[in-house]
């Protein structure tokens, strides 16, 4: 019996379905970026566009073989071509940098919960693709001088073990210890992601047609700014400047390249990613004030995510994931 003779499991169906949603959304975003990309950025965008298209074709074929309905995802109806660009100077590559981080996280997770060998091989290959592209765009942005490296640090000459609980504690009036490198790296990542996300919310809010969507995206813009400022204070206290860049801003265009549905889904995806980042940041920090702040921010992010879900449902934009059989109904 080959792996293809084994039906796909519920988790494999879910993984493929979620990947289909994300990849079809990415295609529409890249179509707008490719319309306005300069020659240097265009090849990176085109490579990812072709990769995403191949992934969608593979998933579609698997669904057909399994007798599963093909998801709607995001189609030509979700993009308006021939409109002014919504983002300026290298934002397309900065967005791709952020989304490859999302894909690396998603696909490595899906590897661990896929059991049929051919499905698992797919997610292994897509993880490797996203890692390779992330490295390409990282080096591209570094060469352009628009991506800020995390703070450099003196190399440790000795190994130490924590001897006192004071290492974890902080006092309202006492001096906090300097951040360790694990804490700095997690804060840097969260700020870097929120800076790109904030510009995305600004651009989306300028062009949203639905008033509820527009107001929601303005909230997202303000929440991203709050996260960036609050976490930046931890770095400044240790005399480390938070990451910032002059590139990748929203333009003044108020003509929508994307449907409100697509913009809401993109926001929802990044909000979920932000919740995961906060959870990891809190779990790996050894200074009590940082997990406390992460928990407060996570609560705000969760509330924001819940509100977004309500807007998606209200407008009929939330595609329902494949359901398990309702045994209660079937046995009535």
C-alpha positions in Angstrom: 0.0 0.0 0.0 1.4 3.4 -1.0 0.9 6.6 1.1 -1.6 7.8 -1.5 -3.8 4.8 -0.8 -4.3 6.0 2.8 -7.0 8.7 3.1 -5.8 12.0 4.5 -6.6 12.6 8.1 -8.6 15.5 9.6 -5.4 17.3 10.6 -3.9 16.9 7.1 -7.1 18.2 5.5 -7.0 21.2 7.9 -3.3 21.9 7.1 -3.9 21.8 3.4 -7.1 23.9 3.7 -5.3 26.6 5.8 -2.3 26.6 3.4 -4.7 27.1 0.4 -6.3 30.1 2.1 -2.9 31.7 2.9 -1.4 31.0 -0.5 -4.3 32.3 -2.5 -4.2 35.5 -0.4 -0.5 35.9 -1.0 -1.0 35.6 -4.8 -3.4 38.5 -4.8 -1.1 40.7 -2.7 1.9 39.8 -4.9 -0.1 40.6 -8.1 -0.5 44.2 -6.8 3.1 44.4 -5.8 4.3 43.0 -9.1 2.4 45.7 -11.0 4.5 48.4 -9.3 7.8 46.7 -8.4 11.2 47.9 -9.5 13.4 45.6 -11.5 15.5 44.5 -8.4 12.6 43.5 -6.3 10.5 42.0 -9.1 12.5 38.8 -9.3 12.1 38.0 -5.6 8.3 38.7 -5.8 8.0 36.7 -9.0 9.8 33.7 -7.5 7.4 33.6 -4.5 4.4 34.2 -6.8 5.3 31.1 -8.9 6.0 29.0 -5.8 2.6 29.9 -4.3 0.9 29.1 -7.6 2.5 25.6 -7.7 1.5 25.0 -4.1 -2.1 25.9 -4.9 -2.1 23.5 -7.9 -0.8 20.6 -5.8 -3.3 21.2 -3.0 -6.1 21.4 -5.6 -5.1 18.1 -7.1 -5.0 16.4 -3.7 -8.5 17.7 -2.9 -9.8 16.4 -6.2 -8.2 12.9 -5.6 -9.8 12.8 -2.1 -13.2 13.9 -3.3 -13.0 17.1 -1.2 -14.6 20.4 -2.2 -12.0 23.0 -3.5 -12.0 26.0 -1.1 -12.9 29.4 -2.5 -9.9 31.2 -0.9 -9.1 34.4 -2.7 -9.6 34.9 -6.4 -9.4 37.6 -9.1 -12.5 39.1 -7.4 -10.4 40.1 -4.5 -7.9 42.4 -6.4 -8.4 45.5 -8.4 -5.7 45.9 -11.0 -4.5 49.1 -12.6 -4.9 51.2 -9.4 -2.1 53.3 -7.8 0.3 51.5 -5.5 -0.7 51.4 -1.9 2.8 51.1 -0.4 6.0 52.8 -1.2 9.8 52.1 -1.4 10.6 48.4 -0.6 7.4 47.7 1.4 6.7 44.8 -1.0 9.9 43.1 0.1 9.4 44.0 3.7 5.9 42.5 3.6 7.4 39.4 2.0 10.0 39.2 4.8 7.2 39.2 7.4 5.1 36.7 5.5 8.0 34.2 5.1 8.3 34.2 8.9 4.6 33.4 9.1 5.0 30.6 6.5 8.0 29.1 8.2 6.1 28.9 11.5 2.9 27.5 9.9 4.6 24.9 7.7 7.0 23.6 10.4 4.0 23.2 12.6 2.1 21.4 9.9 5.0 19.0 9.4 4.6 17.8 13.0 0.9 17.1 12.6 0.8 15.5 9.1 1.2 11.7 9.0 0.8 10.6 5.4 4.3 10.7 4.0 3.5 12.5 0.8 1.7 15.3 2.7 4.5 15.5 5.2 7.0 15.7 2.4 5.1 18.6 0.9 5.2 20.6 4.2 8.9 19.8 4.6 9.6 21.2 1.1 7.4 24.3 1.7 9.2 24.9 5.0 12.5 24.8 3.2 11.2 27.1 0.4 10.0 29.7 2.9 13.3 29.5 4.8 15.3 30.0 1.6 13.2 32.9 0.5 13.3 34.5 4.0 17.1 34.4 3.8 17.0 36.0 0.3 14.8 38.9 1.3 16.7 39.4 4.6 20.0 39.8 2.7 18.3 42.0 0.1 16.9 44.3 2.7 20.2 44.4 4.6 22.0 45.4 1.4 19.5 48.2 0.9 20.1 49.4 4.4 16.4 49.3 5.4 16.5 46.3 7.8 18.0 46.8 11.2 20.0 44.1 12.7 19.4 43.2 16.4 21.8 44.8 18.9 25.4 43.5 18.9 26.7 42.2 22.3 30.1 41.4 23.9 30.8 37.7 23.7 30.6 35.8 27.1 34.0 34.7 28.4 32.6 32.5 31.2 29.6 30.3 31.9 27.3 31.4 34.8 24.3 29.9 36.5 21.5 31.9 38.1 22.0 31.8 41.8 19.2 34.0 43.1 15.5 34.6 42.4 16.4 38.3 42.1 17.4 37.4 38.5 13.7 37.0 37.7 12.3 39.8 39.9 11.9 43.5 39.5 11.0 46.1 41.9 8.8 49.2 41.4 11.5 51.4 42.8 14.6 49.1 42.3 16.8 48.8 39.4 16.0 46.1 36.8 18.7 43.8 35.5 19.7 44.3 31.9 17.9 42.1 29.4 19.5 38.9 28.3 20.1 38.1 24.7 17.0 35.8 24.5 14.8 38.5 25.7 16.3 41.1 23.3 15.9 38.8 20.3 12.2 38.2 21.0 11.5 41.9 21.6 13.3 42.8 18.5 11.4 40.3 16.4 8.0 41.5 17.8 8.8 45.2 17.2 10.1 44.5 13.7 7.0 42.6 12.8 4.6 45.2 14.3 6.3 48.1 12.3 5.6 46.3 9.1 2.1 45.4 10.3 1.3 48.9 11.4 2.0 50.2 7.8 -0.2 47.5 6.4 -3.0 48.6 8.7 -2.5 52.2 7.7 -2.7 51.4 4.0 -5.7 49.1 4.4 -7.6 51.6 6.6 -7.1 54.3 3.9 -8.8 52.2 1.2 -11.4 50.1 3.1 -14.9 50.6 1.7 -16.8 49.1 4.6 -17.0 51.5 7.6 -16.7 48.8 10.2 -13.7 47.4 8.4 -12.1 50.8 8.3 -12.6 51.5 12.0 -11.3 48.1 12.8 -8.1 48.6 10.8 -7.6 51.9 12.5 -7.7 50.0 15.8 -5.2 47.6 14.4 -2.9 50.5 13.4 -3.1 51.9 16.9 -2.6 48.5 18.6 0.6 47.9 16.5 1.9 51.3 17.5 1.2 50.5 21.2 3.0 47.2 21.0 6.0 48.8 19.3 6.2 51.6 21.9 5.6 49.4 25.0 8.2 46.8 24.0 10.6 49.5 22.8 10.8 50.8 26.4 12.3 47.5 27.6 15.1 47.9 25.1 15.6 51.6 25.9 15.9 50.8 29.6 18.9 48.6 28.7 20.3 51.4 26.4 19.4 49.6 23.2 17.6 51.5 20.5 14.5 49.7 19.1 14.5 48.8 15.4 13.2 51.4 13.0 13.3 52.1 9.3 12.8 54.9 6.9 11.4 52.6 4.2 8.1 50.8 3.6 5.5 53.4 4.2 1.9 53.5 3.0 1.3 55.9 0.2 -1.5 58.5 0.2 -3.7 56.4 -2.2 -7.3 55.9 -1.2 -8.2 53.5 -4.1 -8.4 49.9 -2.9 -6.2 47.3 -4.6 -7.8 44.6 -2.5 -11.2 43.5 -1.3 -12.3 44.2 2.3 -12.5 40.5 2.7 -8.9 39.9 1.8 -7.7 42.8 4.0 -9.6 41.4 6.9 -8.2 37.9 6.4 -4.7 39.2 6.1 -5.2 41.1 9.4 -6.6 38.1 11.1 -3.7 35.9 10.0 -1.1 38.4 11.3 -3.1 38.9 14.5 -2.9 35.1 15.1 0.8 35.2 14.4 1.1 38.1 16.9 -0.6 36.1 19.6 1.9 33.2 19.1 4.8 35.6 19.2 3.6 37.1 22.5 3.2 33.6 24.0 6.7 32.6 23.0 8.1 35.9 24.3 6.4 35.5 27.6 7.4 31.8 28.0 11.1 32.3 27.3 11.7 35.5 29.3 13.3 35.2 32.7 12.5 38.7 33.9 9.0 38.9 35.4 8.0 42.3 34.1 8.3 41.2 30.5 5.9 38.2 30.6 3.5 40.5 32.6 3.6 43.1 29.8 3.3 40.3 27.1 0.2 39.0 28.9 -1.5 42.4 28.9 -0.7 42.9 25.2 -1.9 39.4 24.4 -5.2 40.2 26.0 -5.6 43.2 23.8 -4.5 41.3 20.7 -7.0 38.5 21.5 -9.9 41.0 21.9 -8.9 42.6 18.6 -8.9 39.2 17.0 -12.4 38.4 18.3 -13.8 41.7 17.0 -12.3 40.9 13.6 -13.9 37.5 13.5 -17.3 39.1 14.2 -16.8 41.5 11.2 -15.8 38.6 8.9 -18.9 36.6 9.9 -21.3 39.6 9.7 -20.3 40.2 6.1 -20.2 36.5 5.0 -16.4 36.6 4.5 -15.3 33.8 6.8 -15.0 30.6 4.9 -15.9 27.7 7.1 -13.1 25.1 7.6 -14.0 21.4 6.8 -16.2 20.0 9.6 -16.1 16.7 11.4 -19.3 14.6 11.0 -22.0 15.7 13.4 -22.8 12.3 15.0 -25.6 13.7 17.2 -27.5 14.9 14.1 -26.7 11.8 12.0 -28.1 9.5 14.7 -31.4 11.4 15.3 
